[in-house]
Amino acid sequence: MEYLEGQEMGARINSLKGDFDIVKVLTAQSASNIVVEYKGRKCSAIFNGITNCLYVDDVYGLIEG
């Protein structure tokens, strides 16, 4: 999944009730362990290979630091 690191891409955002917005992938160790930047905040994310979509949790998945 390292090939995603540093890329900006569309993702489904939790606070937008699943609508798309642009995020930047910071680290991608596996499909279920991805850290993205969304609106200046670090958030956890997962990649679903069936839907070929990144899902970002900017409500409960905020990462401090």
PDB file with SEQRES, HELIX, SHEET and CRYST1 records, atoms N, CA, C and O in Angstrom:
SEQRES   1 A   65  MET GLU TYR LEU GLU GLY GLN GLU MET GLY ALA ARG ILE          
SEQRES   2 A   65  ASN SER LEU LYS GLY ASP PHE ASP ILE VAL LYS VAL LEU          
SEQRES   3 A   65  THR ALA GLN SER ALA SER ASN ILE VAL VAL GLU TYR LYS          
SEQRES   4 A   65  GLY ARG LYS CYS SER ALA ILE PHE ASN GLY ILE THR ASN          
SEQRES   5 A   65  CYS LEU TYR VAL ASP ASP VAL TYR GLY LEU ILE GLU GLY          
HELIX    1 AA1 GLU A    2  LEU A    4  5                                   3    
HELIX    2 AA2 ASN A   14  LEU A   16  5                                   3    
SHEET    1 AA1 6 GLU A   8  ILE A  13  0                                        
SHEET    2 AA1 6 PHE A  20  SER A  30 -1                                        
SHEET    3 AA1 6 ASN A  33  TYR A  38 -1                                        
SHEET    4 AA1 6 ARG A  41  ASN A  48 -1                                        
SHEET    5 AA1 6 CYS A  53  LEU A  62 -1                                        
SHEET    6 AA1 6 GLU A   8  ILE A  13  1                                        
CRYST1    1.000    1.000    1.000  90.00  90.00  90.00 P 1           1          
ATOM      1  N   MET A   1       0.808  -1.196   0.000  1.00  0.00           N  
ATOM      2  CA  MET A   1       0.000   0.000   0.000  1.00  0.00           C  
ATOM      3  C   MET A   1       0.859   1.272   0.000  1.00  0.00           C  
ATOM      4  O   MET A   1       0.320   2.376  -0.063  1.00  0.00           O  
ATOM      5  N   GLU A   2       2.188   1.127   0.070  1.00  0.00           N  
ATOM      6  CA  GLU A   2       3.057   2.297   0.123  1.00  0.00           C  
ATOM      7  C   GLU A   2       2.904   3.188  -1.102  1.00  0.00           C  
ATOM      8  O   GLU A   2       3.201   4.381  -1.048  1.00  0.00           O  
ATOM      9  N   TYR A   3       2.440   2.609  -2.207  1.00  0.00           N  
ATOM     10  CA  TYR A   3       2.283   3.401  -3.425  1.00  0.00           C  
ATOM     11  C   TYR A   3       1.261   4.523  -3.259  1.00  0.00           C  
ATOM     12  O   TYR A   3       1.240   5.455  -4.064  1.00  0.00           O  
ATOM     13  N   LEU A   4       0.413   4.453  -2.229  1.00  0.00           N  
ATOM     14  CA  LEU A   4      -0.572   5.514  -1.974  1.00  0.00           C  
ATOM     15  C   LEU A   4       0.027   6.705  -1.236  1.00  0.00           C  
ATOM     16  O   LEU A   4      -0.508   7.811  -1.301  1.00  0.00           O  
ATOM     17  N   GLU A   5       1.140   6.480  -0.534  1.00  0.00           N  
ATOM     18  CA  GLU A   5       1.712   7.524   0.315  1.00  0.00           C  
ATOM     19  C   GLU A   5       2.083   8.759  -0.487  1.00  0.00           C  
ATOM     20  O   GLU A   5       2.719   8.668  -1.537  1.00  0.00           O  
ATOM     21  N   GLY A   6       1.675   9.918   0.025  1.00  0.00           N  
ATOM     22  CA  GLY A   6       1.963  11.194  -0.608  1.00  0.00           C  
ATOM     23  C   GLY A   6       0.951  11.617  -1.662  1.00  0.00           C  
ATOM     24  O   GLY A   6       1.005  12.744  -2.155  1.00  0.00           O  
ATOM     25  N   GLN A   7       0.035  10.732  -2.010  1.00  0.00           N  
ATOM     26  CA  GLN A   7      -0.944  11.059  -3.042  1.00  0.00           C  
ATOM     27  C   GLN A   7      -2.149  11.786  -2.465  1.00  0.00           C  
ATOM     28  O   GLN A   7      -2.562  11.536  -1.333  1.00  0.00           O  
ATOM     29  N   GLU A   8      -2.696  12.677  -3.254  1.00  0.00           N  
ATOM     30  CA  GLU A   8      -3.984  13.283  -2.937  1.00  0.00           C  
ATOM     31  C   GLU A   8      -5.026  12.543  -3.752  1.00  0.00           C  
ATOM     32  O   GLU A   8      -4.845  12.303  -4.946  1.00  0.00           O  
ATOM     33  N   MET A   9      -6.123  12.184  -3.094  1.00  0.00           N  
ATOM     34  CA  MET A   9      -7.140  11.409  -3.780  1.00  0.00           C  
ATOM     35  C   MET A   9      -8.506  11.641  -3.157  1.00  0.00           C  
ATOM     36  O   MET A   9      -8.613  12.111  -2.024  1.00  0.00           O  
ATOM     37  N   GLY A  10      -9.529  11.312  -3.896  1.00  0.00           N  
ATOM     38  CA  GLY A  10     -10.881  11.400  -3.385  1.00  0.00           C  
ATOM     39  C   GLY A  10     -11.155  10.270  -2.414  1.00  0.00           C  
ATOM     40  O   GLY A  10     -10.705   9.143  -2.621  1.00  0.00           O  
ATOM     41  N   ALA A  11     -11.891  10.566  -1.359  1.00  0.00           N  
ATOM     42  CA  ALA A  11     -12.229   9.563  -0.356  1.00  0.00           C  
ATOM     43  C   ALA A  11     -13.608   9.872   0.217  1.00  0.00           C  
ATOM     44  O   ALA A  11     -14.064  11.015   0.209  1.00  0.00           O  
ATOM     45  N   ARG A  12     -14.245   8.841   0.706  1.00  0.00           N  
ATOM     46  CA  ARG A  12     -15.531   9.031   1.384  1.00  0.00           C  
ATOM     47  C   ARG A  12     -15.243   9.452   2.825  1.00  0.00           C  
ATOM     48  O   ARG A  12     -14.457   8.815   3.527  1.00  0.00           O  
ATOM     49  N   ILE A  13     -15.894  10.539   3.253  1.00  0.00           N  
ATOM     50  CA  ILE A  13     -15.615  11.163   4.543  1.00  0.00           C  
ATOM     51  C   ILE A  13     -16.787  10.935   5.494  1.00  0.00           C  
ATOM     52  O   ILE A  13     -17.941  11.169   5.134  1.00  0.00           O  
ATOM     53  N   ASN A  14     -16.483  10.473   6.715  1.00  0.00           N  
ATOM     54  CA  ASN A  14     -17.519  10.163   7.699  1.00  0.00           C  
ATOM     55  C   ASN A  14     -18.392  11.376   8.017  1.00  0.00           C  
ATOM     56  O   ASN A  14     -19.618  11.265   8.012  1.00  0.00           O  
ATOM     57  N   SER A  15     -17.786  12.530   8.295  1.00  0.00           N  
ATOM     58  CA  SER A  15     -18.570  13.708   8.692  1.00  0.00           C  
ATOM     59  C   SER A  15     -19.438  14.245   7.556  1.00  0.00           C  
ATOM     60  O   SER A  15     -20.379  15.005   7.787  1.00  0.00           O  
ATOM     61  N   LEU A  16     -19.111  13.843   6.329  1.00  0.00           N  
ATOM     62  CA  LEU A  16     -19.917  14.256   5.179  1.00  0.00           C  
ATOM     63  C   LEU A  16     -20.952  13.197   4.823  1.00  0.00           C  
ATOM     64  O   LEU A  16     -21.554  13.236   3.750  1.00  0.00           O  
ATOM     65  N   LYS A  17     -21.151  12.246   5.744  1.00  0.00           N  
ATOM     66  CA  LYS A  17     -22.105  11.148   5.548  1.00  0.00           C  
ATOM     67  C   LYS A  17     -21.803  10.335   4.292  1.00  0.00           C  
ATOM     68  O   LYS A  17     -22.708   9.900   3.580  1.00  0.00           O  
ATOM     69  N   GLY A  18     -20.492  10.137   4.036  1.00  0.00           N  
ATOM     70  CA  GLY A  18     -20.064   9.301   2.930  1.00  0.00           C  
ATOM     71  C   GLY A  18     -19.834  10.017   1.619  1.00  0.00           C  
ATOM     72  O   GLY A  18     -19.470   9.384   0.628  1.00  0.00           O  
ATOM     73  N   ASP A  19     -20.035  11.319   1.590  1.00  0.00           N  
ATOM     74  CA  ASP A  19     -19.738  12.067   0.363  1.00  0.00           C  
ATOM     75  C   ASP A  19     -18.225  12.150   0.171  1.00  0.00           C  
ATOM     76  O   ASP A  19     -17.460  11.948   1.115  1.00  0.00           O  
ATOM     77  N   PHE A  20     -17.805  12.444  -1.041  1.00  0.00           N  
ATOM     78  CA  PHE A  20     -16.387  12.504  -1.381  1.00  0.00           C  
ATOM     79  C   PHE A  20     -15.780  13.872  -1.108  1.00  0.00           C  
ATOM     80  O   PHE A  20     -16.438  14.904  -1.237  1.00  0.00           O  
ATOM     81  N   ASP A  21     -14.502  13.850  -0.728  1.00  0.00           N  
ATOM     82  CA  ASP A  21     -13.674  15.045  -0.647  1.00  0.00           C  
ATOM     83  C   ASP A  21     -12.231  14.592  -0.859  1.00  0.00           C  
ATOM     84  O   ASP A  21     -11.951  13.393  -0.873  1.00  0.00           O  
ATOM     85  N   ILE A  22     -11.329  15.532  -1.019  1.00  0.00           N  
ATOM     86  CA  ILE A  22      -9.927  15.227  -1.292  1.00  0.00           C  
ATOM     87  C   ILE A  22      -9.158  15.107   0.018  1.00  0.00           C  
ATOM     88  O   ILE A  22      -9.305  15.944   0.908  1.00  0.00           O  
ATOM     89  N   VAL A  23      -8.333  14.057   0.135  1.00  0.00           N  
ATOM     90  CA  VAL A  23      -7.461  13.849   1.288  1.00  0.00           C  
ATOM     91  C   VAL A  23      -6.046  13.591   0.778  1.00  0.00           C  
ATOM     92  O   VAL A  23      -5.849  13.274  -0.395  1.00  0.00           O  
ATOM     93  N   LYS A  24      -5.068  13.728   1.662  1.00  0.00           N  
ATOM     94  CA  LYS A  24      -3.685  13.384   1.336  1.00  0.00           C  
ATOM     95  C   LYS A  24      -3.284  12.186   2.179  1.00  0.00           C  
ATOM     96  O   LYS A  24      -3.414  12.214   3.403  1.00  0.00           O  
ATOM     97  N   VAL A  25      -2.799  11.138   1.535  1.00  0.00           N  
ATOM     98  CA  VAL A  25      -2.371   9.934   2.239  1.00  0.00           C  
ATOM     99  C   VAL A  25      -0.984  10.184   2.822  1.00  0.00           C  
ATOM    100  O   VAL A  25      -0.044  10.499   2.091  1.00  0.00           O  
ATOM    101  N   LEU A  26      -0.858  10.041   4.151  1.00  0.00           N  
ATOM    102  CA  LEU A  26       0.427  10.237   4.822  1.00  0.00           C  
ATOM    103  C   LEU A  26       1.184   8.919   4.952  1.00  0.00           C  
ATOM    104  O   LEU A  26       2.349   8.834   4.564  1.00  0.00           O  
ATOM    105  N   THR A  27       0.535   7.895   5.491  1.00  0.00           N  
ATOM    106  CA  THR A  27       1.132   6.561   5.592  1.00  0.00           C  
ATOM    107  C   THR A  27       0.081   5.523   5.241  1.00  0.00           C  
ATOM    108  O   THR A  27      -1.109   5.704   5.498  1.00  0.00           O  
ATOM    109  N   ALA A  28       0.545   4.438   4.653  1.00  0.00           N  
ATOM    110  CA  ALA A  28      -0.361   3.352   4.281  1.00  0.00           C  
ATOM    111  C   ALA A  28       0.357   2.027   4.499  1.00  0.00           C  
ATOM    112  O   ALA A  28       0.991   1.502   3.583  1.00  0.00           O  
ATOM    113  N   GLN A  29       0.256   1.485   5.714  1.00  0.00           N  
ATOM    114  CA  GLN A  29       0.942   0.241   6.038  1.00  0.00           C  
ATOM    115  C   GLN A  29       0.172  -0.976   5.552  1.00  0.00           C  
ATOM    116  O   GLN A  29       0.771  -1.990   5.195  1.00  0.00           O  
ATOM    117  N   SER A  30      -1.140  -0.882   5.536  1.00  0.00           N  
ATOM    118  CA  SER A  30      -1.999  -1.955   5.029  1.00  0.00           C  
ATOM    119  C   SER A  30      -3.342  -1.329   4.679  1.00  0.00           C  
ATOM    120  O   SER A  30      -3.557  -0.141   4.920  1.00  0.00           O  
ATOM    121  N   ALA A  31      -4.243  -2.120   4.114  1.00  0.00           N  
ATOM    122  CA  ALA A  31      -5.554  -1.591   3.721  1.00  0.00           C  
ATOM    123  C   ALA A  31      -6.361  -1.099   4.918  1.00  0.00           C  
ATOM    124  O   ALA A  31      -7.225  -0.235   4.771  1.00  0.00           O  
ATOM    125  N   SER A  32      -6.085  -1.643   6.098  1.00  0.00           N  
ATOM    126  CA  SER A  32      -6.842  -1.243   7.287  1.00  0.00           C  
ATOM    127  C   SER A  32      -6.040  -0.351   8.231  1.00  0.00           C  
ATOM    128  O   SER A  32      -6.489  -0.065   9.341  1.00  0.00           O  
ATOM    129  N   ASN A  33      -4.863   0.089   7.801  1.00  0.00           N  
ATOM    130  CA  ASN A  33      -4.018   0.930   8.646  1.00  0.00           C  
ATOM    131  C   ASN A  33      -3.443   2.068   7.799  1.00  0.00           C  
ATOM    132  O   ASN A  33      -2.278   2.049   7.404  1.00  0.00           O  
ATOM    133  N   ILE A  34      -4.300   3.061   7.534  1.00  0.00           N  
ATOM    134  CA  ILE A  34      -3.919   4.196   6.698  1.00  0.00           C  
ATOM    135  C   ILE A  34      -4.141   5.481   7.491  1.00  0.00           C  
ATOM    136  O   ILE A  34      -5.150   5.630   8.181  1.00  0.00           O  
ATOM    137  N   VAL A  35      -3.190   6.406   7.385  1.00  0.00           N  
ATOM    138  CA  VAL A  35      -3.322   7.719   8.014  1.00  0.00           C  
ATOM    139  C   VAL A  35      -3.370   8.751   6.902  1.00  0.00           C  
ATOM    140  O   VAL A  35      -2.515   8.773   6.015  1.00  0.00           O  
ATOM    141  N   VAL A  36      -4.380   9.604   6.962  1.00  0.00           N  
ATOM    142  CA  VAL A  36      -4.543  10.645   5.950  1.00  0.00           C  
ATOM    143  C   VAL A  36      -4.617  12.009   6.629  1.00  0.00           C  
ATOM    144  O   VAL A  36      -4.855  12.115   7.832  1.00  0.00           O  
ATOM    145  N   GLU A  37      -4.408  13.044   5.828  1.00  0.00           N  
ATOM    146  CA  GLU A  37      -4.625  14.408   6.296  1.00  0.00           C  
ATOM    147  C   GLU A  37      -5.880  14.929   5.619  1.00  0.00           C  
ATOM    148  O   GLU A  37      -6.006  14.902   4.395  1.00  0.00           O  
ATOM    149  N   TYR A  38      -6.809  15.404   6.448  1.00  0.00           N  
ATOM    150  CA  TYR A  38      -8.049  15.972   5.927  1.00  0.00           C  
ATOM    151  C   TYR A  38      -8.334  17.263   6.661  1.00  0.00           C  
ATOM    152  O   TYR A  38      -8.535  17.259   7.876  1.00  0.00           O  
ATOM    153  N   LYS A  39      -8.354  18.357   5.942  1.00  0.00           N  
ATOM    154  CA  LYS A  39      -8.577  19.695   6.504  1.00  0.00           C  
ATOM    155  C   LYS A  39      -7.601  19.999   7.639  1.00  0.00           C  
ATOM    156  O   LYS A  39      -7.986  20.547   8.671  1.00  0.00           O  
ATOM    157  N   GLY A  40      -6.325  19.634   7.435  1.00  0.00           N  
ATOM    158  CA  GLY A  40      -5.275  19.941   8.399  1.00  0.00           C  
ATOM    159  C   GLY A  40      -5.220  19.023   9.598  1.00  0.00           C  
ATOM    160  O   GLY A  40      -4.446  19.278  10.521  1.00  0.00           O  
ATOM    161  N   ARG A  41      -6.015  17.958   9.624  1.00  0.00           N  
ATOM    162  CA  ARG A  41      -6.036  17.036  10.759  1.00  0.00           C  
ATOM    163  C   ARG A  41      -5.689  15.629  10.285  1.00  0.00           C  
ATOM    164  O   ARG A  41      -6.053  15.229   9.180  1.00  0.00           O  
ATOM    165  N   LYS A  42      -4.977  14.879  11.138  1.00  0.00           N  
ATOM    166  CA  LYS A  42      -4.645  13.498  10.832  1.00  0.00           C  
ATOM    167  C   LYS A  42      -5.813  12.608  11.232  1.00  0.00           C  
ATOM    168  O   LYS A  42      -6.350  12.728  12.333  1.00  0.00           O  
ATOM    169  N   CYS A  43      -6.200  11.713  10.327  1.00  0.00           N  
ATOM    170  CA  CYS A  43      -7.332  10.820  10.562  1.00  0.00           C  
ATOM    171  C   CYS A  43      -6.981   9.410  10.124  1.00  0.00           C  
ATOM    172  O   CYS A  43      -6.139   9.208   9.249  1.00  0.00           O  
ATOM    173  N   SER A  44      -7.637   8.438  10.743  1.00  0.00           N  
ATOM    174  CA  SER A  44      -7.479   7.059  10.298  1.00  0.00           C  
ATOM    175  C   SER A  44      -8.382   6.800   9.104  1.00  0.00           C  
ATOM    176  O   SER A  44      -9.410   7.452   8.919  1.00  0.00           O  
ATOM    177  N   ALA A  45      -7.969   5.836   8.304  1.00  0.00           N  
ATOM    178  CA  ALA A  45      -8.741   5.492   7.110  1.00  0.00           C  
ATOM    179  C   ALA A  45      -8.529   4.020   6.781  1.00  0.00           C  
ATOM    180  O   ALA A  45      -7.568   3.396   7.231  1.00  0.00           O  
ATOM    181  N   ILE A  46      -9.442   3.483   5.991  1.00  0.00           N  
ATOM    182  CA  ILE A  46      -9.302   2.125   5.473  1.00  0.00           C  
ATOM    183  C   ILE A  46      -9.561   2.149   3.976  1.00  0.00           C  
ATOM    184  O   ILE A  46     -10.264   3.021   3.464  1.00  0.00           O  
ATOM    185  N   PHE A  47      -8.986   1.185   3.290  1.00  0.00           N  
ATOM    186  CA  PHE A  47      -9.213   1.054   1.852  1.00  0.00           C  
ATOM    187  C   PHE A  47     -10.016  -0.214   1.609  1.00  0.00           C  
ATOM    188  O   PHE A  47      -9.630  -1.294   2.058  1.00  0.00           O  
ATOM    189  N   ASN A  48     -11.127  -0.087   0.903  1.00  0.00           N  
ATOM    190  CA  ASN A  48     -11.968  -1.225   0.559  1.00  0.00           C  
ATOM    191  C   ASN A  48     -11.677  -1.605  -0.887  1.00  0.00           C  
ATOM    192  O   ASN A  48     -12.004  -0.860  -1.811  1.00  0.00           O  
ATOM    193  N   GLY A  49     -11.067  -2.756  -1.075  1.00  0.00           N  
ATOM    194  CA  GLY A  49     -10.693  -3.205  -2.405  1.00  0.00           C  
ATOM    195  C   GLY A  49     -11.877  -3.584  -3.278  1.00  0.00           C  
ATOM    196  O   GLY A  49     -11.775  -3.550  -4.504  1.00  0.00           O  
ATOM    197  N   ILE A  50     -13.000  -3.945  -2.667  1.00  0.00           N  
ATOM    198  CA  ILE A  50     -14.186  -4.314  -3.441  1.00  0.00           C  
ATOM    199  C   ILE A  50     -14.801  -3.074  -4.084  1.00  0.00           C  
ATOM    200  O   ILE A  50     -15.158  -3.091  -5.262  1.00  0.00           O  
ATOM    201  N   THR A  51     -14.924  -1.995  -3.301  1.00  0.00           N  
ATOM    202  CA  THR A  51     -15.485  -0.754  -3.839  1.00  0.00           C  
ATOM    203  C   THR A  51     -14.401   0.140  -4.441  1.00  0.00           C  
ATOM    204  O   THR A  51     -14.697   1.148  -5.082  1.00  0.00           O  
ATOM    205  N   ASN A  52     -13.125  -0.250  -4.221  1.00  0.00           N  
ATOM    206  CA  ASN A  52     -11.981   0.520  -4.694  1.00  0.00           C  
ATOM    207  C   ASN A  52     -12.038   1.957  -4.181  1.00  0.00           C  
ATOM    208  O   ASN A  52     -11.840   2.914  -4.929  1.00  0.00           O  
ATOM    209  N   CYS A  53     -12.314   2.077  -2.888  1.00  0.00           N  
ATOM    210  CA  CYS A  53     -12.552   3.395  -2.298  1.00  0.00           C  
ATOM    211  C   CYS A  53     -11.876   3.501  -0.936  1.00  0.00           C  
ATOM    212  O   CYS A  53     -11.782   2.521  -0.196  1.00  0.00           O  
ATOM    213  N   LEU A  54     -11.412   4.694  -0.620  1.00  0.00           N  
ATOM    214  CA  LEU A  54     -10.825   5.007   0.679  1.00  0.00           C  
ATOM    215  C   LEU A  54     -11.909   5.621   1.560  1.00  0.00           C  
ATOM    216  O   LEU A  54     -12.630   6.522   1.131  1.00  0.00           O  
ATOM    217  N   TYR A  55     -12.020   5.131   2.785  1.00  0.00           N  
ATOM    218  CA  TYR A  55     -13.005   5.622   3.747  1.00  0.00           C  
ATOM    219  C   TYR A  55     -12.270   6.266   4.915  1.00  0.00           C  
ATOM    220  O   TYR A  55     -11.444   5.622   5.561  1.00  0.00           O  
ATOM    221  N   VAL A  56     -12.568   7.540   5.191  1.00  0.00           N  
ATOM    222  CA  VAL A  56     -11.873   8.318   6.213  1.00  0.00           C  
ATOM    223  C   VAL A  56     -12.809   8.588   7.386  1.00  0.00           C  
ATOM    224  O   VAL A  56     -13.935   9.051   7.206  1.00  0.00           O  
ATOM    225  N   ASP A  57     -12.318   8.288   8.605  1.00  0.00           N  
ATOM    226  CA  ASP A  57     -13.095   8.576   9.803  1.00  0.00           C  
ATOM    227  C   ASP A  57     -12.548   9.838  10.465  1.00  0.00           C  
ATOM    228  O   ASP A  57     -11.614   9.781  11.265  1.00  0.00           O  
ATOM    229  N   ASP A  58     -13.142  10.969  10.121  1.00  0.00           N  
ATOM    230  CA  ASP A  58     -12.711  12.251  10.687  1.00  0.00           C  
ATOM    231  C   ASP A  58     -13.542  12.630  11.905  1.00  0.00           C  
ATOM    232  O   ASP A  58     -13.417  13.745  12.411  1.00  0.00           O  
ATOM    233  N   VAL A  59     -14.380  11.731  12.379  1.00  0.00           N  
ATOM    234  CA  VAL A  59     -15.186  11.966  13.577  1.00  0.00           C  
ATOM    235  C   VAL A  59     -14.575  11.246  14.773  1.00  0.00           C  
ATOM    236  O   VAL A  59     -14.229  11.875  15.773  1.00  0.00           O  
ATOM    237  N   TYR A  60     -14.442   9.922  14.669  1.00  0.00           N  
ATOM    238  CA  TYR A  60     -13.931   9.106  15.772  1.00  0.00           C  
ATOM    239  C   TYR A  60     -12.475   8.670  15.560  1.00  0.00           C  
ATOM    240  O   TYR A  60     -11.847   8.154  16.484  1.00  0.00           O  
ATOM    241  N   GLY A  61     -11.943   8.872  14.366  1.00  0.00           N  
ATOM    242  CA  GLY A  61     -10.603   8.401  14.045  1.00  0.00           C  
ATOM    243  C   GLY A  61      -9.552   9.476  13.989  1.00  0.00           C  
ATOM    244  O   GLY A  61      -8.574   9.338  13.255  1.00  0.00           O  
ATOM    245  N   LEU A  62      -9.721  10.548  14.745  1.00  0.00           N  
ATOM    246  CA  LEU A  62      -8.713  11.611  14.769  1.00  0.00           C  
ATOM    247  C   LEU A  62      -7.457  11.123  15.493  1.00  0.00           C  
ATOM    248  O   LEU A  62      -7.545  10.434  16.510  1.00  0.00           O  
ATOM    249  N   ILE A  63      -6.299  11.484  14.965  1.00  0.00           N  
ATOM    250  CA  ILE A  63      -5.015  11.067  15.521  1.00  0.00           C  
ATOM    251  C   ILE A  63      -4.305  12.295  16.058  1.00  0.00           C  
ATOM    252  O   ILE A  63      -4.049  13.245  15.318  1.00  0.00           O  
ATOM    253  N   GLU A  64      -3.992  12.277  17.326  1.00  0.00           N  
ATOM    254  CA  GLU A  64      -3.287  13.405  17.959  1.00  0.00           C  
ATOM    255  C   GLU A  64      -1.798  13.313  17.675  1.00  0.00           C  
ATOM    256  O   GLU A  64      -1.232  12.227  17.546  1.00  0.00           O  
ATOM    257  N   GLY A  65      -1.184  14.475  17.582  1.00  0.00           N  
ATOM    258  CA  GLY A  65       0.271  14.495  17.454  1.00  0.00           C  
ATOM    259  C   GLY A  65       0.803  14.883  16.172  1.00  0.00           C  
ATOM    260  O   GLY A  65       2.021  14.920  15.995  1.00  0.00           O  
TER     261      GLY A  65                                                      
END                                                                             
